[in-house]
Amino acid sequence: MAGSTTLDRGEWRTTLDQITHEHQGELVTIEVLDPSAGHQYEAERLPFSSLAYDPRDDTVIGAVGGRPPRYPVVLRHMVPHPTEVDIATEDVPEAAVRVVAPDGTATLITFYPEESGTRG
C-alpha cells in the first residue's frame, strides 16, 4: 500500500487497539481483494466497532455495527494467520489498514469521519 507503514508483529495488538480508540464514531468499509475471486465488499460505510489482533489465535478481527437501533448486530471479519499489517500514513484522503492473509488475499479497512457527510 503506497504511503504506508508496515508494522512489526509485536506492534499489531497495541496499534490496532489505538486505531480502535482513535476512530470511534466513524464509518468503515471492509473490502476483500482476493487474487482469484476479485474485489468484494464485506461492509460498506457501516459504524466502526473495533479492530484487534488476537495473538493466541493469531487472527486480526475487524468489527462493524453493534449500535442499536439501526445496526444492533456486530459483524466481524477475521483474517487468520496474517502475514502483514500496513497502516496508511501519508497522502491518503481516509485512514486505512491493510491486512494480508497467507494466500495473498488482502483485507482493506478504510475509515470515514462521521462529519464527511457519508452517514447512511
C-alpha positions as CSV (number, residue, x, y, z in Angstrom):
1,M,0.0,0.0,0.0
2,A,1.6,3.3,-1.1
3,G,2.3,5.8,1.6
4,S,2.0,3.2,4.4
5,T,3.9,1.8,7.3
6,T,4.3,-2.0,7.7
7,L,4.0,-2.9,11.3
8,D,6.2,-5.4,13.1
9,R,4.1,-8.3,14.5
10,G,4.9,-7.2,18.1
11,E,3.2,-3.8,17.4
12,W,-0.1,-5.3,15.9
13,R,-2.0,-5.6,19.1
14,T,-1.3,-2.1,20.6
15,T,-1.5,-0.3,17.3
16,L,-4.9,-1.8,16.4
17,D,-6.2,-1.1,19.9
18,Q,-5.0,2.5,19.4
19,I,-6.8,2.7,16.0
20,T,-10.0,1.4,17.6
21,H,-9.8,4.2,20.2
22,E,-9.0,6.9,17.6
23,H,-11.7,6.0,15.1
24,Q,-14.7,5.6,17.4
25,G,-17.8,7.2,15.9
26,E,-16.6,6.8,12.3
27,L,-17.9,4.7,9.4
28,V,-15.8,2.0,7.9
29,T,-15.7,0.0,4.7
30,I,-14.2,-3.5,4.6
31,E,-13.0,-4.7,1.2
32,V,-11.5,-8.1,0.4
33,L,-9.0,-8.1,-2.5
34,D,-8.7,-11.7,-3.5
35,P,-6.3,-12.6,-6.3
36,S,-8.5,-15.4,-7.6
37,A,-12.1,-14.2,-6.7
38,G,-11.6,-10.5,-7.3
39,H,-12.6,-7.4,-5.3
40,Q,-15.6,-7.8,-2.9
41,Y,-17.1,-5.6,-0.2
42,E,-17.8,-7.2,3.2
43,A,-19.2,-4.0,4.7
44,E,-19.8,-0.6,3.2
45,R,-19.7,2.6,5.4
46,L,-21.1,0.9,8.5
47,P,-20.4,2.1,12.1
48,F,-17.0,1.1,13.2
49,S,-16.9,-1.1,16.3
50,S,-13.3,-2.4,16.7
51,L,-10.1,-3.6,15.1
52,A,-7.9,-6.0,17.1
53,Y,-5.2,-8.6,16.9
54,D,-5.6,-11.8,19.0
55,P,-2.1,-13.2,19.4
56,R,-3.4,-16.5,20.9
57,D,-5.4,-17.3,17.8
58,D,-3.1,-15.3,15.5
59,T,-6.1,-13.5,14.0
60,V,-6.9,-9.9,13.1
61,I,-10.6,-9.1,13.7
62,G,-12.4,-6.1,12.3
63,A,-15.9,-5.5,13.6
64,V,-18.7,-3.2,12.5
65,G,-22.2,-2.4,13.9
66,G,-23.4,-3.0,17.4
67,R,-25.2,0.3,17.6
68,P,-28.9,-0.1,18.2
69,P,-31.4,0.5,16.8
70,R,-30.2,0.8,13.2
71,Y,-27.2,-1.6,13.5
72,P,-27.8,-3.8,16.6
73,V,-25.7,-6.7,15.4
74,V,-21.9,-6.8,15.4
75,L,-20.5,-8.2,12.2
76,R,-16.9,-9.5,12.3
77,H,-14.4,-10.1,9.5
78,M,-11.5,-12.3,10.6
79,V,-8.1,-12.8,8.9
80,P,-6.4,-15.9,10.4
81,H,-2.6,-16.1,10.5
82,P,-2.0,-12.7,8.8
83,T,1.4,-12.2,7.2
84,E,1.4,-8.4,7.1
85,V,-0.4,-5.4,8.6
86,D,0.0,-2.0,7.0
87,I,-1.3,1.4,8.2
88,A,-1.8,4.2,5.6
89,T,0.2,7.2,6.9
90,E,0.8,9.6,4.1
91,D,-1.1,11.3,1.2
92,V,-4.4,9.4,1.8
93,P,-7.8,11.0,1.9
94,E,-9.0,8.5,4.6
95,A,-7.2,6.4,7.1
96,A,-6.8,2.8,6.1
97,V,-5.4,-0.5,7.4
98,R,-4.5,-3.4,5.1
99,V,-4.2,-7.0,6.4
100,V,-2.6,-9.7,4.2
101,A,-3.6,-13.3,4.6
102,P,-1.2,-16.2,3.9
103,D,-2.8,-16.8,0.4
104,G,-2.1,-13.2,-0.6
105,T,-5.7,-12.0,-0.1
106,A,-5.7,-8.5,1.3
107,T,-8.4,-7.0,3.5
108,L,-8.6,-3.2,3.2
109,I,-10.3,-1.4,6.1
110,T,-11.0,2.3,5.3
111,F,-12.3,4.8,7.9
112,Y,-14.6,7.7,7.0
113,P,-15.1,10.5,9.6
114,E,-18.7,10.9,10.6
115,E,-18.8,14.6,9.6
116,S,-17.8,13.8,6.0
117,G,-21.5,13.6,5.1
118,T,-21.3,9.8,4.4
119,R,-23.6,8.7,7.2
120,G,-26.0,6.1,5.8
